[in-house]
Amino acid sequence: MTRTGKQYLASLQDNRCVYIGGERVADVTTHPAFAGIAQSIAGMYDYAADPANDMTYVTEDGTIANKIYMMPKSREELAARREAIAKWARLTCGFVGRSPDHVASFLAGFASHPEVFARGGERFKENVQRFYKYARDNDQFVTYVIIPPQIDRSKAAHEQQEKFLPVGVYEERADGIVVRGSQMLGTSSAVSNYLFVSCITPLRPGDEDYAISFVVPMDAPGLKLYARPSFAQDKPSTFDYPLSTRFDESDSLVVFDDVFVPWENVFVYKNIDLCRAQFHETPAHIWGNNQAQTRFAVKLKFLLGIARKIAEINGTDKFPQVQEKLGDLASLAASVEGALLASEYSCTIDRNGMARPNPRFLYGVVGLQDYFYPTAIKILRELAGGGVLQIPSSYKELLNPETRDDIRRYIRTGSGDSETRIKLFKLAWDVIGSEFGGRHQQYEMFYNGAPYVVKGYSFRNYGFQEALELVDEFLNSYGLPQEEGVETVDKRAGVGREA
């Protein structure tokens, strides 16, 4: 069953070890660095728990669960899943990148192809299916860390200066394993229930100790989170920083200080091939990116809305040059949404009966995410101009009798509405100028990894055969010119042409 926001918040009040500002956090639900995002995610759970919002489905086992855990078996089910994910994305304007639906998509992908994990041993197949059903039926928030820390990228995991800088198997026991090391980026880990841990970057022979995949509860002894600086903690109000205060999901370096993992929570064990296969031989990676692009489409649509309102409020929306900029931004938003829908419309059904979005279109737009988002931000900056710099430092200047008359007279819309203008431009600044906004530009640019990695997904999934056939067909339609005055034949059109 789906759970409520209250139940979700209660689940975070455990013995998890989160550090920020040099101090351990006593309660992430009340700490100013995490309270905003915890409340936002609680709101998502409340939304899903309301039957009027159509966020649940009947599972393969006859239980009722959140649609984020669906294993779509048709185009219609793929669409139903996308629509549910889009509803959640709208609650955060697309600014929560690691909401519970992201890793839920990966878990569903794993469980839909358990035979992949069985190649490492039958128990791992059972582990994957068992945990998926537990997370699904208890509506758990699972996030992940699947990238090793940036220490020396030129070396494999086993070649680093010390053992267990990336997370690896330190000890094997009869009842489980002990892992040691660290992993990045831990987005939303401070406010999640479980952490899925693995490695999506290529591993090499000799890296077997690091070729693992497992889940661990956030309050596991020895699991430590070192959060980056909070972009919510010092903000004066939601009016002044409407996104920072509510949607700063936090990122953390995750340290495994000899964390015990029982065998039932292990999916892949010392198997380099399976570490990669879990993502790409199952629908996990493509379902995860289907969720990500659904969220991204909502986010770009939100930026487009801000840009259009700024143009309207400034009275510039009739200027051709402004319409051109809005057209550019609209094209970006439409391209993401169009590719997402195209991938869904032309989906395929795999050997296990699962509907997979067409990778040509999905990975094609994934490969442009690092271009689309900075371009959208640049356009929004140009349309906002100096307006984002001519706003009061705090909402208090709208209330203070000594300042409010000046503010309401000189910072206003054509209709004289000061509050509307200030509210809009503070929102725009939180997107393009605040630390929160800067983090999001960096985040979207590297959402799927380094640019060569992201473009590689598009390269491998486009299907170049059709393009090559087009070229070959044309090249075969003509040849070397013959003797002067002798016609050559255009083999495609069947017409003669004089050489």
N, C-alpha and C positions, 0 to 999 in steps of 0.2 A: 504493500500500500504506500501511497505518497504520504509524506509527513508534513507537518505544519512548520511554520517559521519558528514557533516557540520550541518545538521538539528539536529542530536543527540547532538553535542557539544553546539549548541545554546539552547537546552532544559535544559542544566545544569546551565545556567547562570540566576539563579533565586535568591530567598532570603533564600535558605537553610542555616541551621545553623550547621556548621562543625567546630570543634575545634581541633587543633593540636599544640603542643608546647606551650600551654597556650594562644594561640591567635585564634580568629575567622578567618576562611578562606574567603577572599573576592570573589574569583573565583576559583572553583576547576579545571577548564580547563587550568588555567595558573599557579597555585600553584605547586611548584616543587615536592610536595608529591603526587599529584594526576594527574598531566599533562600527565605523561607517560602512565598510565593505561587508561585515558580518550581518548588519541590519539589512543591507541591500539584498544579500543572498537569502536571508530569511524571508524577505518579501517575495522572492522568486518561488520559494517553497510554498508560501501561502497562496500564491497565484495558481500554482500547479494543483494544489489540494482542493481548489474550488471547482466543483463539477461543471460550473457554467463555462469554464475556460477550455474544456475539452483537451486536457493535457494527459489523459491516461488511456491505457489500452489493456486488453486481455492478453496475458502472456501465453507462451506455449504450454505452460503448466497450469493455466486456468486462474492465475492470480491477477490482481489489478496492479499496474505499475505505471510509472512516469514514462511518457513516450520517448524520453531521451535514451532509454535502454532498449528501444525497439531493434529487432533484427528484421529489417524490411525485406519482404519476399516478392514485391511487385512494385511497379512504377507508382501505383496508388498509395502503397504503404510508405514508399520513399518520400512522396509528396506530403503525406500526413505527418511524417517525422520532421520534415523540413518546416512545415507550418508551425509545429509546436516549438521547435528551436527558435524560429523567428519571433514568436510571441515572447519568449524569454529574453531574446536579444533586445527587443524594443523596450523592455523594462529598464535596461541599463544603457540604452542608446548604442549598443554594440561596444561599449567601453570596458566590459569585463571579458577578457580573452580566455581565461581559464575558469569559466563557470562550470557547474557540475556536469553539463551536457557534453563537454569535450572528451574527457577520459571515459565517460560512460559509453561514448561511441566506440572507443578502442576496445573496451571490455566486451561489448556486444560483438565486435568483429572477431575477437579472440575466441569467444564461446561458440560462434557460428561455425568455426572450423577447428574443432578440438583435435582432429586427426593430425594437424600440424604439430601440436605439442606432444602428441603420443609418440612421435619419432624420438623423443628424448626419454620416453618411458610412460607406461600407461597411467601412472599416478599423476603425472603432470597434466595430462588431459583431464582427469577427474578434478584436479585442483582448480583449473581454469573455469570449468563449468560450475563448480561449487561456489567459488567466490563471486562469479558473475551473478548467480541467482541470489546470493546473500545481499550483494550490493543493490541489485534491482529491487528485491522484495522489501528491503529496508531503506530504500531511497537514499543511499549513502552518497556523500560528496567525496569523490576520489580525484585527486590530481596526480601529477607525475613529475619525476626528474629522470630524464633520459639522455642528458648531455654531460660528459665529464668536465671538470673544472678547467679553465684556461690556464695551463701551467706551461707546457711545451707541446704545441700541436704537431711539431715535426716528429715526435716520438710516439710509439704505440704505448698502450697502457702499461705493459710489463717492462717498457724501456725507460720509464720515468726515473728520476733521481732516487726516489724512495718507493717502496712497495706500498700499495693501497693509498695512493693519492686519489685516483678514481675509486669508486666503491667496488669492492671485490670480496671474494670468499676468504675469510681469515682462518676459519676453522669449520670442519664438518663434524657433526655429532649424530648420534643415532636418531634423535628427535628433531633435528633441524640443522641450520647453519648459522654461523656467526659472521656478520659482514662488517667490514671496516673501510673507511675512506670518506669521500665526499662526492657530491653531484650538484650540478646547477640545473635549473634556475629557480626551481621551487615556487613558481607563481601560484598564488592562492593557497600555498601549503599551510600557512599559519591558521587558516580558517576552514580547512578541509578535515575529513574524518580518516581517510586512508591515503597512503602514498604508494603509487605504482612506481617501481624502480627498475630501470633496465638501461640499455645503451643502444641508441639508434645510429650513432656514428659507426663507421666501418671498424671492425676489429680485425686483428691480424693473428696468424699463428703465434702462439705464445701468450695470447691474451685470455686463455681459457678461464682463469680465475675471475675475470671481469665479465665473462659472457653469461650473465645471469638475468633473471627476470622474476620479480616477487612483489608482494604487497605487504605493507606494514602499517599498523595503526599509528596515528600521530602521537600518541602518548607512550609509545614503546620505549622502555628504558634504553638510554644511550643515544636516542635520536635527538639531534639538536638542530635548531634553525637559527641562522643569523640573518635577520632581515635587513634589507637596504634601508636608507633613510625614508621616513614616511612623508608622503606628500599631502597627508590629511591632518596630521597631528597638530600643526601650528596654525591652521587656517581659522580665521575669526568667525566665519559663518558659512552656511550653505548658499546664502544669497551672493556672497563675494566669490566663492569657489564651488559652484554647484556640482562639478564632476569630481574634483579632488576629494571633497569631503565624503562622498558616497561610494565612489567606484575605484578607489586606489586599492587594488587587490594584493599589493605587496609582492615582492620577489625575495627569495632567500637562498643563501648557500646552505645546503643540507649536509650535515656531518653525521656519519654513522660511527659512533664510538663503541665498537663491539656490540652491535645490535643483534639480538637473537631473533631468527626467523624460523618458525616451525615449518616442517616439510609441507604441510597442507597449504601454505601460502606461497610456495615456490612454483613458478611456471616453467622456467628454463634454467637448466643447471650446467654450467661449464660447457656450453655448446654454441660456438661462434655462428654456425650456419642457422640455427634456430633463433638466435637473437635477431637476425635480420628477417628470417621467414615469418616470425610472429607479426610483423608489421605489414609485409608486402605479399605474402602468400594467403593471408586472410584479408577480409575487407577492412581491417582495423584502420590502416592509414588513410584509405580513401573515405571511409565514413567519418573519421576524425576531421579530415579536411573539408568534407561536405558541411559539417557543423561549423567549421571555422569560416568558410566562405559565406554561409548563411548569416553568421554574425557580422562579417565584414561588409556584406551588402547593406545591412541595416545601418551600420556605422557610416558608410559613405552617403547613404540617403539622409541621415541626420545632418552631416556636414553640408550637404546640398541645401537642406532646409534652413540652416543658419545663414548660409551665404545669400539665399534668396530674401530672407527677412532683413538682412543688413542692407541689401540693395533697395528694398522697398522703403525701409525706415529712413534711408539717406536720400530717397527720391531719385536714385540713379538707375532704377530698373528699366527705364525707357531708353537709356543711352545704348547705342549699338555696341560700343566697346565693352560695356558691362554685360550685355546679353551674350556677347561672345564668350566671356569668362564663365558665365553661368552655363552656357552651352558646353564648354569644355568639361566642367565639373559634372554636368548631367550625363555626358558621354561616358565618363569614368564610372559613375554609379550604374548606368545602364549596362555597361560592358560586364561588370561583375555579376549583376543580377541575371543578365542574359546567358552568360556562360554557365551559371549555376543551374538555371532552368533547362538549358540545352543538355547538360550532363545528366539531369534527371530524366528528361524526355527520351533520351537515347540510351538509357541504362541497359545493362545486360544482366541476365540471370546466370549465376555461376553454378558450378557442379553440385553445390550443396543447396541450391535453390534460393540463394540470397541475391537481392537486387543491388548491383554495384553501379554508381554513377559512372557515366562515360569518362574515362580518365583523360581523353584528349581535351575535352572542354574544361574539366575541373582543374587539372594540373596546368592547363594553359593559362588560366587566370591566376592560379597560385603563383606561377612564375613571374607575374607582373605586379604582385602585391607590393614589392619593394619600390616600384615606380609609381603605382597608382596613389598610394597614401601620401608620400611627400609632395606629389603634384597637386593633390587635392588641398593639402595644407598651404602650399604656395598660393594657390588661387584664392583661398579664404583669406590669407594675409593681405593680398592685393586689394580685395574688396573691402576689407575692414579698414585698411589704411591707418591713419592716426587715431581713429575713433576708439580703439582699444586702449590707447594711452591717455585719453582725455576722459577718464572716469574717476570718481572719488575713490580714495583708498579703502573706504569701508562703508557699509550700509549706514553706519552711525551718522555720517554727514548728511544723510537724507532725513534724519530724525532730530538732530541737534538744532534747536531754535536759532543758534548763531550762524549756522551754515546752510540750512535747508533751503532758504529762499534763493541764495545764489546758485545752488546746485540745480534747483528746479527751474530756474530761469534760463541758465546758460547751457545746461546739458539736458536736452529734450528732443523730442521728435517734432515733426512739422505740426502735429496736432497739439503739441505742448505737453505730451506725456513723458515726464522725466524718468519715472521708475521703469517703464517698459524699455527705454533705450539703455539705461544703465544695466538692467538685468540681462539684456541680450548681449551687450558688449562684454560684460563680465564672463558670460558663458563662452563667447568667442575667444576671449583671452585664455580661459582655462583649457581650450583646445589647442591654441597655437603658441601661447607664450609662457604658461606656467611650467613648473617642474613636471607636473602630471602630464601636460601636453607634450613636453620634450621626451618623456619616457615613452609615451605612446607612439611617437614617430619612430624612435629606435626599435620599439617592440614590433611594430608592423613591418619594418624593413627587414628584421631578422626572425620573423615569426616561424618560419620553417627551416631556419639555419642560414648559413652563408649563401650568397647569391649563386655560386656555382652549384651548390647542392640543390637549391630550389629550381634553377633552370634545368638541372639534370632530370628532375621529375617530369618536366614537360618534354624534354628530349626523348626520354625512354617511353613515354606514353602517347606521343602524338600519333604514331603509326605512319612512318614516312613512305610506305609502299605506294599509297595512292599518289602522293606528290611525285615520286620517282616514275610511276607509270605515266603520269601526264607528260613529264619531260621526255621519257623514252618514246612515247607515242608521237610526240611532235618531232623529235630528232629522226625518227624512222620515216617521216613523211616526205623527206627530201634527201637528195644526195649531191655528189659532186656534179658540177655542170659538165655536159657532154660537149661535142664539137659545136662550134658556132653555128647557129641557125637550127639546131636540133632541140626540140622541146623536151623539158623535164616534166615529170608527172608529179603532181601533188597528190600523194596517196590517200590523204584524208578526204579531199574534196573530189578526187577523180577527174581533175581538169588539167589540161596541158598548159604549160607556161614556157615561153621561149627563153632559152638560156642567154 
